[in-house]
């Protein structure tokens, strides 16, 4: 697994743990917050079309296997 994926999994685990520890937060809301922040950062360097293609590809091909993270290939 790429180092980036390991870091991303840690970020998600930390966010979900924080949601579990606060009765005012839900897992879904926390995941949407993480996704929104990631998209906000990506929009600084990627076009909407690029992001839509990336998201669409992953939604269409989701099978619970690990995805390969590429470095701009």
N, C-alpha and C positions, 0 to 999 in steps of 0.2 A: 504494500500500500504506500502511496506517495506521502511524503511528509506533510503536504498540504491537507490531505484527507485526514490524517491523524490529528492535526490541529483543529480542523473543522469539527471532527467528532467530539473532541474535548470541549469545544465551545458549546455545542449542542447539549452535551451531557451537563455542563455547568448551568446552562440556561434552564434545562428541565429540572435540575435539582433545586434551583432557586424558585421555580414555579411550585414545586412540591412543598417547599417550606413556607409558602405564603398562601393562605386561604383565599386571598383576593386575586390570585393569578391562576390562570388555567394553562395546561400544557399547550393547547391549540393557540391561545393568544400569544404565548411566549414564542412558539415556533413561527407564527406570522410576524412577530416583531423582529426575530432574527432574519427571516427571509426579506422583510422590508428593508432592513439596514443593509443587507448584502446587495440587494438590488439597487439601492441608492448609491452605494459605492461603485458598483459595476456600471451604472449609467454615466458615470464621469468619464469612462474610457471606451464604452461599447455603445453601439447603436441599439435602438429599440428592436430593430429587425434581428440583430445578432442575438439579443437576449430572448426574444420570442422563439427563435429557432432553437436555441440551447434548451429552453424550458420545454418546448414542444417535443423535441427529440427525447428528452429524459422521461417525460410523461408517457410518450408513446412506447418507450422501450423499457419501462420499469419492470423488473422481474426479481427484485430483492437481491440481485447480485451487486457486487461493488463496482462502481463506475471508475474508470480511469480518469485521473486528472491530468490534463495536458498543459504544457507551459507555452501556450500560444501557437501550437502547431496548426 
